[in-house]
Amino acid sequence: MTPFTTPRHDPSVARGYEWVALSVTTVGSLLASIQGSALIIGLPDILVSLHADFLTMIWVLLAYLLVTTALVPVIGRLADMLGRKNLYNAGFAIFTLGSLLAALSQPRFHGWDMVLARVVQGIGGALLFGNSAPIVTDAFRHGRIGLGLGVNQIAFAAGFILGPVVGGLLAAASWRWIFLVNVPVGILGTLWGILRLREPETLPGGQHFDLWGSITFTVGLAGLLLGLSLTAFPAGPSWLPLALIAASALVLAAFVVIERRVAQPMMDFGLFRHRLFALANLAAGLNGLARGAVLFLLTFFLQGPYGKNPLEAGILTAPFGLAFLAVGPISGFLSDRHGSRGLATAGLLVSAVGLVGLATITPTTGYAVLAVYMVLMGGGSGLFSSPNTNAIMSSVPTERRGIASATTIMLSNTGQMFSISIAFPLVLSRIPQDVMYHVFLYGGGMKDAPAVLQVFQKGLHEAFLVSFAVTMVGAAASFLRPSRPTENTAGAA
C-alpha cells in the first residue's frame, strides 16, 4: 500500500471516515478564521488596555501570518515523514496555548507579549494549515476530493463572516474573551482529533530530515517577509528593511544550493517540473498577491470615507464571505467532474471584474454597488480556490501531499505579505499618522480632512488596479496549465 493512503478496500469505511476527517479539520479552520476577523474588531480596546501603540497592534496582526508562512513548508515535509495526525493535533494544542497567552497579556509589556503569543499561535496555525488539506485529500476517495476541499472551505468563509459579530460581542465584555473563547474549543478539537483521526498504516522508511535546508529556508523566508513588512510599517533604522531583504536573499540562495546536494531535500523542486503543479501554484501565489491587501483596504475605506466604526465595517464586508461560502463547495464538487482549469481560470476572471469595480469607488458610491463588487471578489475567489487546490493535491503522489499543500499555502501567504507591503505604502504613505491611526482603530470618516481623503482615494484606486493586473496574469497562468495530470502525477484535476 502506498504510504499515507487511507485504506480503500472497504468503501463504506472510507466513506464514513471522510466526514470524520472533514469535521476535525473544519473545526480548526473555523477557529483560525474567526480569530483573524474578530481580532481586528478588538484592536482599539486592546491598544488602550495594554498601553500599546498603533505599530505594535499592526504587528499583532502580522506576526501570525509571518510565522505561519515561514514554517508551513517545513511542517509539510515533516508531515510526509511522520504522518499528519500527530502534527495536526499538536497544532491544535499549540494554537490553544498561544490563545491563552494572548488573553493573559499585561500592560507593562505594551503589547509585545501579545505579539509573542501570536507567534506561538502562528506555530500552531502552521501545523494546522500544513496538514488540513492533506488529511482531507487522503480521506476522500478519488473523484470526491474537490467536494471535500470545497466543504472544508466553508469554515474559512463562515469564520470570516461570523468573526466581526463574535468579536464585537466578546469585546463588549472584555477583549480577552476574543482569545479565551479559543481555549475550550481548542481543547475539544485536540481531543476529537486524537480520538477520531487516523494515522496511515504504513509510514515511509529510511526518511531523513533536511536540517540545514529547513533552517536556511525558514530563516531566509522569515527575514524576507519581515523586511517587506517593515517597508510597509517602518520600525527601527531606515536601512533595516533593505538589509534584511538583501541578507535573506543570500540565505535563500544558500538554501537552493543545499537542496540540490542533499539526498532527501526539504523542498521537492522536482514537483515543479510538472506544468500542472507549477502553474497551479503560480496562480495561487499571484491570487494571494492580488487579493492579500484587498480586505484591509476595504476596511480602511469603510472606516474612512464611509465613516463606519470597526464593528460596522466588519459586518459590511460580509458579502465577500457569503459569496465565497456559496460558491466554494459547488466549485469543488464540479471540479471533480469537469476538471479544474476552466473553473479556476473563470474564478480569477470574475475576481478581476470585481477589482475593476473597486477601482472606481468613491465616498458617494452606494453600498449596494460596493456589495456587488465584493460578491464578485468573494465568488471569484471561491470559484478559483477549491478547484485549484484540487488540481494541486490530485497531481502529486500521496507521499508528497504534505509538502505540496505546504508549498501552496506558503506561496499564497507570501503573495499576501507582498501585497500588503506594496499596497499599504501606495495608499497610506502620504496620510498623516494621526489620521491613519484614528481611522484604522476607531473609524468615523475623513470629512474633516478633504485633502487626505483625495490622496487616500487616488492610492486606493491605484492599488486595486495593480491587483487587477496581477489577477489577469494569474488567470493566464491558470489557463496555460494542463487540464489533466501528466504521467508521474496522481489523480484527476
Buried (B, 14 or more C-beta within 10 A) or exposed (E): EEBBBBEEEEEEEBEEBBBBBBBBBBBBBBBBBBBBBBBBBBBBBBBEBBEBEBBBBBBBBBBBBBBBBBBBBBBBBBBBBBBBBBBBBBBBBBBBBBBBBBBEBEEEBBBBBBBBBBBBBBBBBBBBBBBBBBBBBBBBBEEBBBBBBBBBBBBBBBBBBBBBBBBBBBBEEEBBBBBBBBBEBBEEBBEBBBEEBBEBEEBBEEBEEBEBBBBBBBBBBBBBBBBBBBBBBBEEEEEBBEEBBEBBBEBBEBBBEBBEEEEBBBBBEEBBEBBBBBBBBBBBBBBBBBBBBBBBBBBBBBBBBBBBBBBBBBBBBBBBBBBBBBBBBBBBBBBBEEBBBBBBBBBBBBBBBBBBBBBEBEBEBEEEEBBBBBBBBBBBBBBBBBBBBBBBBBBBBBBBBBBBBBBBBBBBBBBBBBBBBBBBBBBBEEBEEEBBBBBBBEBBBBEEBEEBBEBBBEBBBBBBBBBBEBBBBBBBBBBEBBBBBEEEBBBBB
